[in-house]
Amino acid sequence: MSNRYAVVLAAGKGTRMKSNLYKVLHPVLGKPMVQHVVDQLKALQLSSITTVVGFGAEKVQDQLGTDSEFVIQEEQLGTGHAVQQAEKFLGDKKGTTIVVCGDTPLLTKDTLQAVLDHHEQEAAAVTILTAHADNPAGYGRIVRNEDSQVSKIVEQKDATDAEQAIQEINTGTYCFDNEWLFDALKQVSNDNSQGEYYLPDVIEIAQKANKNVSAYQTADFAETIGVNDRVALSQAEKLMKLRINEQHMRNGVTIIDPDNTYIGSDVKIGTDVVIEPGCVLKGSTTIHNEAVIGPNSELNDCEIGEHTVVRHSVVNSSAVGQRVQIGPFAHIRPAASIGDDTKIGNFVEIKKAKIENNSKVSHLSYIGDAEVGRNVNIGCGTITVNYDGKNKFKTIIEDDAFIGCNANLIAPVTIGKGSLVAAGSTIHEDVPGDALSIGRAKQVNKEDYAKKYK
């Protein structure tokens, strides 16, 4: 929406995480926290998103890419100082700016939309996103006057006994009249124990100027939590997992054991899909109707067709067709394309290979850098020998070919349409269509040799 802007605060190093990884890049269900925040903001169709970065700036910029503009807070001088860095992009804009912390991955676009709408309906200079906390210890309390208007935010250490009993807390997300915000930030002082410029100080500035200060209370306290250490990170992971799993179940997905199923926020799942225990579904994975996944399968950035079954297997950055049987214990590596009505069986590894419809690789085989046609049967223990120590080469197996067990197909090589490769063969030359190719040494039996050897 025009004349709406966002500032994401992502400059803190996060020392309590005790990590070399920049705090807002710690993942929740496989996606960095700051990416969760920006993805929810993007859904609001704002005029711009500005992310304030400091430590590890390059890594945050690499993660968000074109999703945001960036400003650098060279010195960590508080949240008010951080927002002030965005003035070069927003200082002359009319409209509303929402300020969100990059370590609040559970915030939803619906809540952010609601606080923006409330702010504009109230014609407020400042709107605070608040929440009801059963245990508000550690949070700033929202103190309201007799007319239920916000009179101040009081921090835990400064609160009286009566104020500490207040259960409406400050979440750290705010909406501001944009032009007024940057004027007010110039009046914020760092006369405090930390010597920092605090963003909440603009609330007192607004009240002294008789500006309207409003608050919007979200119904779900859990979505407002900030992540400052590994304990909070695990809590965020659990809450998001439950939220996502519940959403899929309400949309017609059967999840046998939601507590032991991990589904990323960008995964799409169709109707009547069954997810069995122990599955991890990540990235931009799409699973179409009536597929069965699991148990104990991992899917990442892949597409799974209707009625396909994946059991105890890993599928990574690949496309799998309809009515396919994968596993148990198969590994589909990146850039594989598996056609309809195929079978990829026990302990089979597929890498950068195209398997056409109705073909079978049933067990204990490696098919890499290959094109496999329709109605091909690849026997147990077959290997496409694709690497000579320096370069990779392609194997082509044409329609209706039959590859016997324990065959080595030394690429580059083409196995012709309808041909047969005898079990135990090492094939290093092209096989014509409809031919039988035998590439093994003649058997020699030496009588009584084993007895003498022993």
C-alpha positions in Angstrom: 0.0 0.0 0.0 1.3 3.5 -0.9 2.7 5.7 1.9 3.4 2.8 4.2 7.0 2.0 5.1 8.8 -0.5 7.3 12.0 -0.3 9.3 13.5 -3.6 10.5 15.9 -3.4 13.4 18.7 -5.9 12.7 21.9 -4.3 13.9 22.4 -6.1 17.2 25.1 -8.8 17.4 23.2 -10.8 19.9 25.9 -11.7 22.4 23.5 -13.8 24.5 23.2 -16.3 21.6 26.9 -17.1 22.2 27.4 -17.7 18.5 29.5 -16.6 15.6 26.4 -16.4 13.5 24.7 -13.0 13.5 21.6 -13.2 15.7 18.9 -12.4 13.2 20.3 -15.1 10.9 19.7 -17.9 13.3 17.0 -20.1 11.6 13.5 -20.9 12.8 12.3 -24.0 10.9 15.1 -23.6 8.4 14.6 -19.9 7.6 16.6 -17.0 9.2 14.5 -15.0 11.7 15.0 -11.7 9.8 13.7 -13.4 6.6 10.5 -14.5 8.4 10.0 -10.8 9.5 10.6 -9.4 6.0 8.5 -12.0 4.3 5.5 -11.0 6.5 6.1 -7.3 5.8 6.4 -8.0 2.0 2.9 -9.4 2.1 1.6 -6.0 3.1 2.7 -4.4 -0.2 4.5 -1.5 1.5 6.2 1.3 -0.4 9.5 0.2 1.0 11.3 -1.9 3.6 14.5 -0.6 5.2 16.7 -2.9 7.3 19.1 -1.4 9.8 22.2 -3.6 9.9 25.5 -3.5 11.9 27.5 -6.5 12.8 27.6 -9.0 9.9 25.9 -6.5 7.6 27.1 -8.3 4.4 25.6 -11.6 5.5 22.2 -10.0 6.2 22.2 -8.2 2.9 23.1 -11.5 1.1 20.2 -13.2 2.8 17.5 -10.5 2.1 18.8 -9.5 -1.3 16.4 -7.2 -3.1 13.7 -7.7 -0.5 14.9 -4.6 1.4 17.0 -1.5 1.3 19.8 -1.3 3.9 21.4 1.3 6.2 24.3 0.6 8.5 24.4 1.5 12.2 28.1 1.9 12.6 27.9 2.2 16.4 25.3 0.4 18.5 23.8 3.4 20.3 20.2 2.2 20.9 17.0 1.6 19.1 16.2 5.2 18.6 19.6 5.8 17.0 19.1 2.7 14.8 15.8 4.0 13.4 17.4 7.4 12.8 19.7 5.8 10.3 16.7 5.2 8.0 16.2 9.0 7.7 18.1 9.2 4.4 15.4 6.9 2.8 12.3 8.0 4.7 13.0 11.5 6.2 11.0 13.4 3.6 8.1 10.9 3.2 4.5 11.4 4.2 2.7 8.4 5.6 3.1 5.6 8.2 6.2 3.8 9.3 6.1 0.5 11.2 9.2 -0.4 13.1 9.8 -4.2 13.7 12.6 -6.0 15.4 14.4 -8.6 13.2 14.4 -11.1 16.1 10.6 -11.5 16.2 10.0 -14.3 13.7 6.5 -15.2 14.9 4.9 -11.9 14.0 2.2 -12.5 11.3 1.2 -10.3 8.4 -2.4 -10.2 9.8 -1.2 -8.6 13.1 1.1 -6.2 11.3 -1.8 -5.2 9.0 -4.1 -4.8 12.0 -1.8 -2.4 13.9 -1.2 -0.3 10.8 -4.9 0.0 10.2 -5.6 0.8 13.8 -2.8 3.5 13.8 -4.3 5.3 10.8 -7.9 5.0 12.0 -6.8 6.6 15.3 -4.8 9.3 13.5 -2.1 8.6 16.0 1.4 9.9 16.1 2.5 6.7 17.8 0.8 3.3 18.1 2.3 0.6 20.2 1.7 -3.1 19.5 0.9 -4.6 22.9 0.0 -8.1 24.1 -1.5 -9.7 27.2 1.1 -11.7 29.1 0.1 -14.1 31.9 3.6 -13.7 33.3 4.7 -10.1 32.3 8.0 -10.2 34.3 10.8 -8.5 32.3 8.6 -6.6 29.9 7.7 -3.0 29.8 4.2 -2.4 31.1 1.5 -0.3 29.3 0.0 2.1 31.7 -3.3 3.6 30.7 -5.3 6.5 32.1 -8.9 6.6 33.1 -10.0 6.9 29.5 -8.0 3.8 28.6 -5.5 5.9 26.7 -1.8 5.1 26.9 -0.1 7.4 29.5 3.3 5.8 29.5 5.4 2.6 29.2 7.2 1.7 32.4 10.1 -0.8 32.4 10.2 -3.6 35.0 13.0 -2.1 37.1 11.2 1.2 37.3 7.6 -0.1 37.9 5.7 0.2 41.2 4.0 -2.8 42.7 0.8 -1.8 41.1 2.4 -1.3 37.7 4.2 -4.6 37.9 0.7 -6.3 38.3 -0.2 -4.9 34.8 -0.3 -7.7 32.3 -0.4 -5.6 29.1 3.1 -5.4 27.8 5.1 -3.6 25.2 6.1 -5.9 22.3 8.7 -3.5 20.8 6.8 -3.0 17.5 5.5 0.5 16.8 3.7 2.5 14.1 4.6 6.2 13.6 3.5 9.1 11.6 6.7 9.1 9.5 7.4 12.9 9.3 6.8 13.4 13.0 9.0 10.3 13.9 12.2 11.8 12.5 11.5 15.1 14.1 10.9 13.4 17.4 14.1 11.3 17.2 16.1 14.5 17.1 14.8 15.3 20.6 15.6 11.9 22.2 18.3 12.1 24.8 20.9 9.5 25.8 20.9 10.6 29.4 20.5 7.2 30.9 22.6 4.4 32.4 23.4 2.9 29.1 24.2 6.1 27.3 21.8 5.0 24.5 19.0 6.6 22.5 15.8 4.6 23.2 13.0 4.5 20.7 10.2 4.3 23.4 11.3 7.8 24.6 9.4 9.3 21.6 6.2 8.3 23.4 6.8 10.9 26.2 7.8 13.4 23.5 4.5 12.8 21.7 2.5 13.3 24.9 4.2 16.5 25.8 3.3 17.7 22.3 -0.3 16.7 22.9 0.0 14.1 20.1 -2.3 11.0 20.1 -0.6 7.9 21.5 -2.5 4.7 20.8 -2.1 1.0 21.4 -3.3 -2.1 19.6 -3.4 -5.3 21.6 -2.8 -8.5 19.7 -4.8 -11.6 20.8 -1.7 -13.8 20.6 1.1 -13.0 23.0 3.2 -15.9 21.6 3.7 -14.3 18.2 5.4 -11.2 19.7 8.2 -13.0 21.5 11.7 -11.7 20.8 14.6 -14.2 20.5 17.7 -13.3 22.5 19.2 -16.6 23.4 19.1 -20.3 22.4 16.3 -21.1 24.8 14.0 -18.5 23.2 15.1 -19.7 19.8 13.9 -23.2 20.7 10.6 -21.8 22.0 10.1 -19.9 18.7 10.9 -23.0 16.8 8.3 -25.0 18.7 5.6 -22.3 18.4 6.1 -21.9 14.7 6.1 -25.6 14.1 2.8 -26.0 15.9 1.3 -23.0 14.1 2.3 -24.3 10.6 1.3 -27.9 11.3 -2.1 -26.8 12.6 -2.7 -24.7 9.5 -1.9 -27.6 7.2 -4.2 -29.9 9.1 -7.0 -27.5 8.9 -6.4 -27.3 5.1 -6.9 -31.1 4.7 -3.5 -32.6 5.4 -3.2 -35.6 7.8 -0.2 -35.2 10.1 0.1 -38.4 12.1 2.4 -36.9 14.8 2.5 -33.1 14.7 5.0 -33.0 17.6 7.6 -34.9 15.5 6.9 -33.3 12.1 8.9 -30.2 10.9 7.4 -28.2 8.0 9.0 -25.0 6.8 6.9 -21.9 6.3 7.2 -21.9 2.5 6.2 -25.5 2.0 2.9 -26.1 0.1 0.9 -29.3 0.7 -2.2 -30.4 -1.2 -5.4 -32.1 0.0 -5.4 -35.6 1.6 -1.6 -35.8 1.8 -0.4 -38.0 4.7 2.7 -36.9 6.6 4.0 -39.7 8.8 6.2 -39.2 11.9 9.7 -37.9 11.8 9.5 -36.0 8.5 11.4 -32.8 7.8 9.9 -30.7 4.9 12.0 -27.6 4.0 12.5 -24.8 1.5 10.1 -24.3 -1.4 8.8 -27.9 -1.4 5.4 -28.6 -2.9 3.6 -31.8 -2.3 0.5 -32.5 -4.4 -2.8 -34.2 -3.5 -2.9 -37.7 -1.9 0.8 -38.2 -1.6 2.2 -40.1 1.4 5.5 -38.9 2.9 7.4 -40.8 5.5 8.1 -41.9 8.0 11.5 -40.3 8.6 11.8 -38.6 5.2 13.5 -35.3 4.4 12.3 -33.2 1.5 14.0 -29.9 0.5 13.2 -27.6 -2.4 11.4 -30.4 -4.3 8.1 -31.2 -6.0 6.3 -34.4 -5.2 3.4 -35.5 -7.6 0.0 -36.8 -6.7 -0.3 -40.3 -5.2 3.5 -40.6 -4.8 4.9 -42.4 -1.8 8.2 -41.5 -0.2 9.4 -43.7 2.6 12.6 -43.2 4.8 14.2 -41.2 2.0 15.8 -37.9 1.1 14.7 -35.8 -1.9 16.7 -32.6 -2.5 16.1 -29.9 -5.2 14.4 -32.3 -7.6 11.0 -33.0 -9.3 9.2 -36.3 -8.7 6.1 -37.2 -10.8 2.8 -38.9 -10.0 2.3 -42.4 -8.6 6.0 -42.9 -7.9 7.4 -45.2 -5.3 10.6 -43.9 -3.6 12.4 -45.8 -0.9 12.9 -47.0 1.6 16.3 -45.4 2.0 16.6 -43.8 -1.3 18.6 -40.6 -1.9 17.4 -38.2 -4.7 20.1 -35.6 -5.0 19.8 -32.2 -6.7 18.7 -31.7 -10.4 17.0 -35.1 -10.7 13.7 -35.5 -12.6 11.7 -38.6 -11.8 8.8 -39.4 -14.2 5.4 -40.8 -13.5 4.8 -44.4 -12.4 8.5 -45.0 -11.7 10.2 -46.8 -8.8 13.3 -45.7 -7.0 13.9 -48.4 -4.5 16.0 -49.5 -1.6 19.4 -47.7 -1.2 19.3 -46.1 -4.7 21.0 -42.8 -5.3 20.0 -40.6 -8.1 22.0 -37.5 -9.0 21.4 -35.0 -11.9 19.5 -37.6 -13.8 16.3 -37.8 -15.7 14.2 -40.9 -15.3 11.3 -41.2 -17.7 7.9 -42.7 -17.1 7.4 -46.3 -16.0 11.1 -47.0 -15.4 12.5 -48.8 -12.4 15.7 -48.6 -10.4 14.7 -51.0 -7.7 17.7 -51.4 -5.4 21.4 -50.7 -4.6 22.2 -48.6 -7.6 23.8 -45.3 -8.4 22.5 -43.3 -11.4 24.3 -40.0 -11.9 24.5 -37.6 -14.9 22.2 -39.8 -16.9 19.1 -39.8 -19.1 17.0 -42.9 -18.7 14.1 -43.4 -21.1 10.7 -45.0 -20.7 10.0 -48.6 -19.5 13.7 -49.2 -18.6 14.6 -51.7 -15.9 17.9 -51.2 -14.2 19.1 -54.2 -12.2 20.4 -54.3 -8.7 23.9 -52.9 -8.2 24.1 -51.0 -11.5 26.4 -47.9 -11.6 26.7 -45.2 -14.2 30.4 -44.5 -14.0 30.3 -40.8 -14.6 33.6 -39.5 -13.3 37.1 -40.0 -14.5 38.8 -38.1 -11.8 38.7 -34.8 -13.7 35.4 -34.6 -15.6 31.8 -35.8 -15.5 30.2 -37.6 -18.4 26.7 -38.6 -19.3 25.1 -42.0 -19.7 22.0 -42.4 -22.0 19.8 -45.4 -21.6 17.0 -45.4 -24.2 13.4 -46.7 -24.0 12.7 -50.3 -23.2 16.3 -51.2 -22.3 17.0 -53.9 -19.7 20.2 -53.5 -17.6 21.2 -56.7 -15.8 22.4 -56.7 -12.2 25.9 -55.4 -11.2 26.5 -53.6 -14.5 29.1 -50.8 -14.8 28.1 -48.3 -17.5 31.2 -46.2 -18.2 30.2 -42.8 -19.5 30.0 -41.3 -22.0 28.0 -44.2 -23.3 24.6 -44.9 -24.9 22.5 -48.0 -24.3 20.2 -48.3 -27.3 16.5 -48.7 -27.4 15.2 -52.2 -26.5 18.7 -53.6 -25.8 19.9 -55.9 -23.1 23.0 -55.6 -21.0 24.1 -58.9 -19.4 24.5 -59.1 -15.6 28.0 -58.3 -14.4 29.0 -56.5 -17.5 31.3 -53.4 -17.8 30.1 -51.4 -20.8 32.4 -48.8 -22.3 31.1 -48.7 -25.9 27.7 -47.8 -27.2 25.2 -50.6 -27.4 23.0 -50.7 -30.6 19.2 -50.9 -30.2 17.8 -54.4 -29.6 21.3 -55.8 -29.1 22.6 -58.0 -26.3 25.8 -56.7 -24.8 28.1 -58.8 -22.7 31.2 -57.2 -21.2 32.7 -59.6 -18.8 35.7 -61.9 -18.8 35.3 -65.6 -19.7 34.8 -67.8 -16.7 37.8 -70.0 -15.8 37.5 -72.9 -13.2 40.8 -74.2 -11.8 40.2 -77.7 -10.4 41.3 -78.3 -6.7 42.9 -74.8 -6.6 41.0 -73.8 -3.5 41.9 -77.0 -1.6 45.7 -76.4 -2.3 45.3 -72.7 -1.4 43.8 -73.5 2.0 
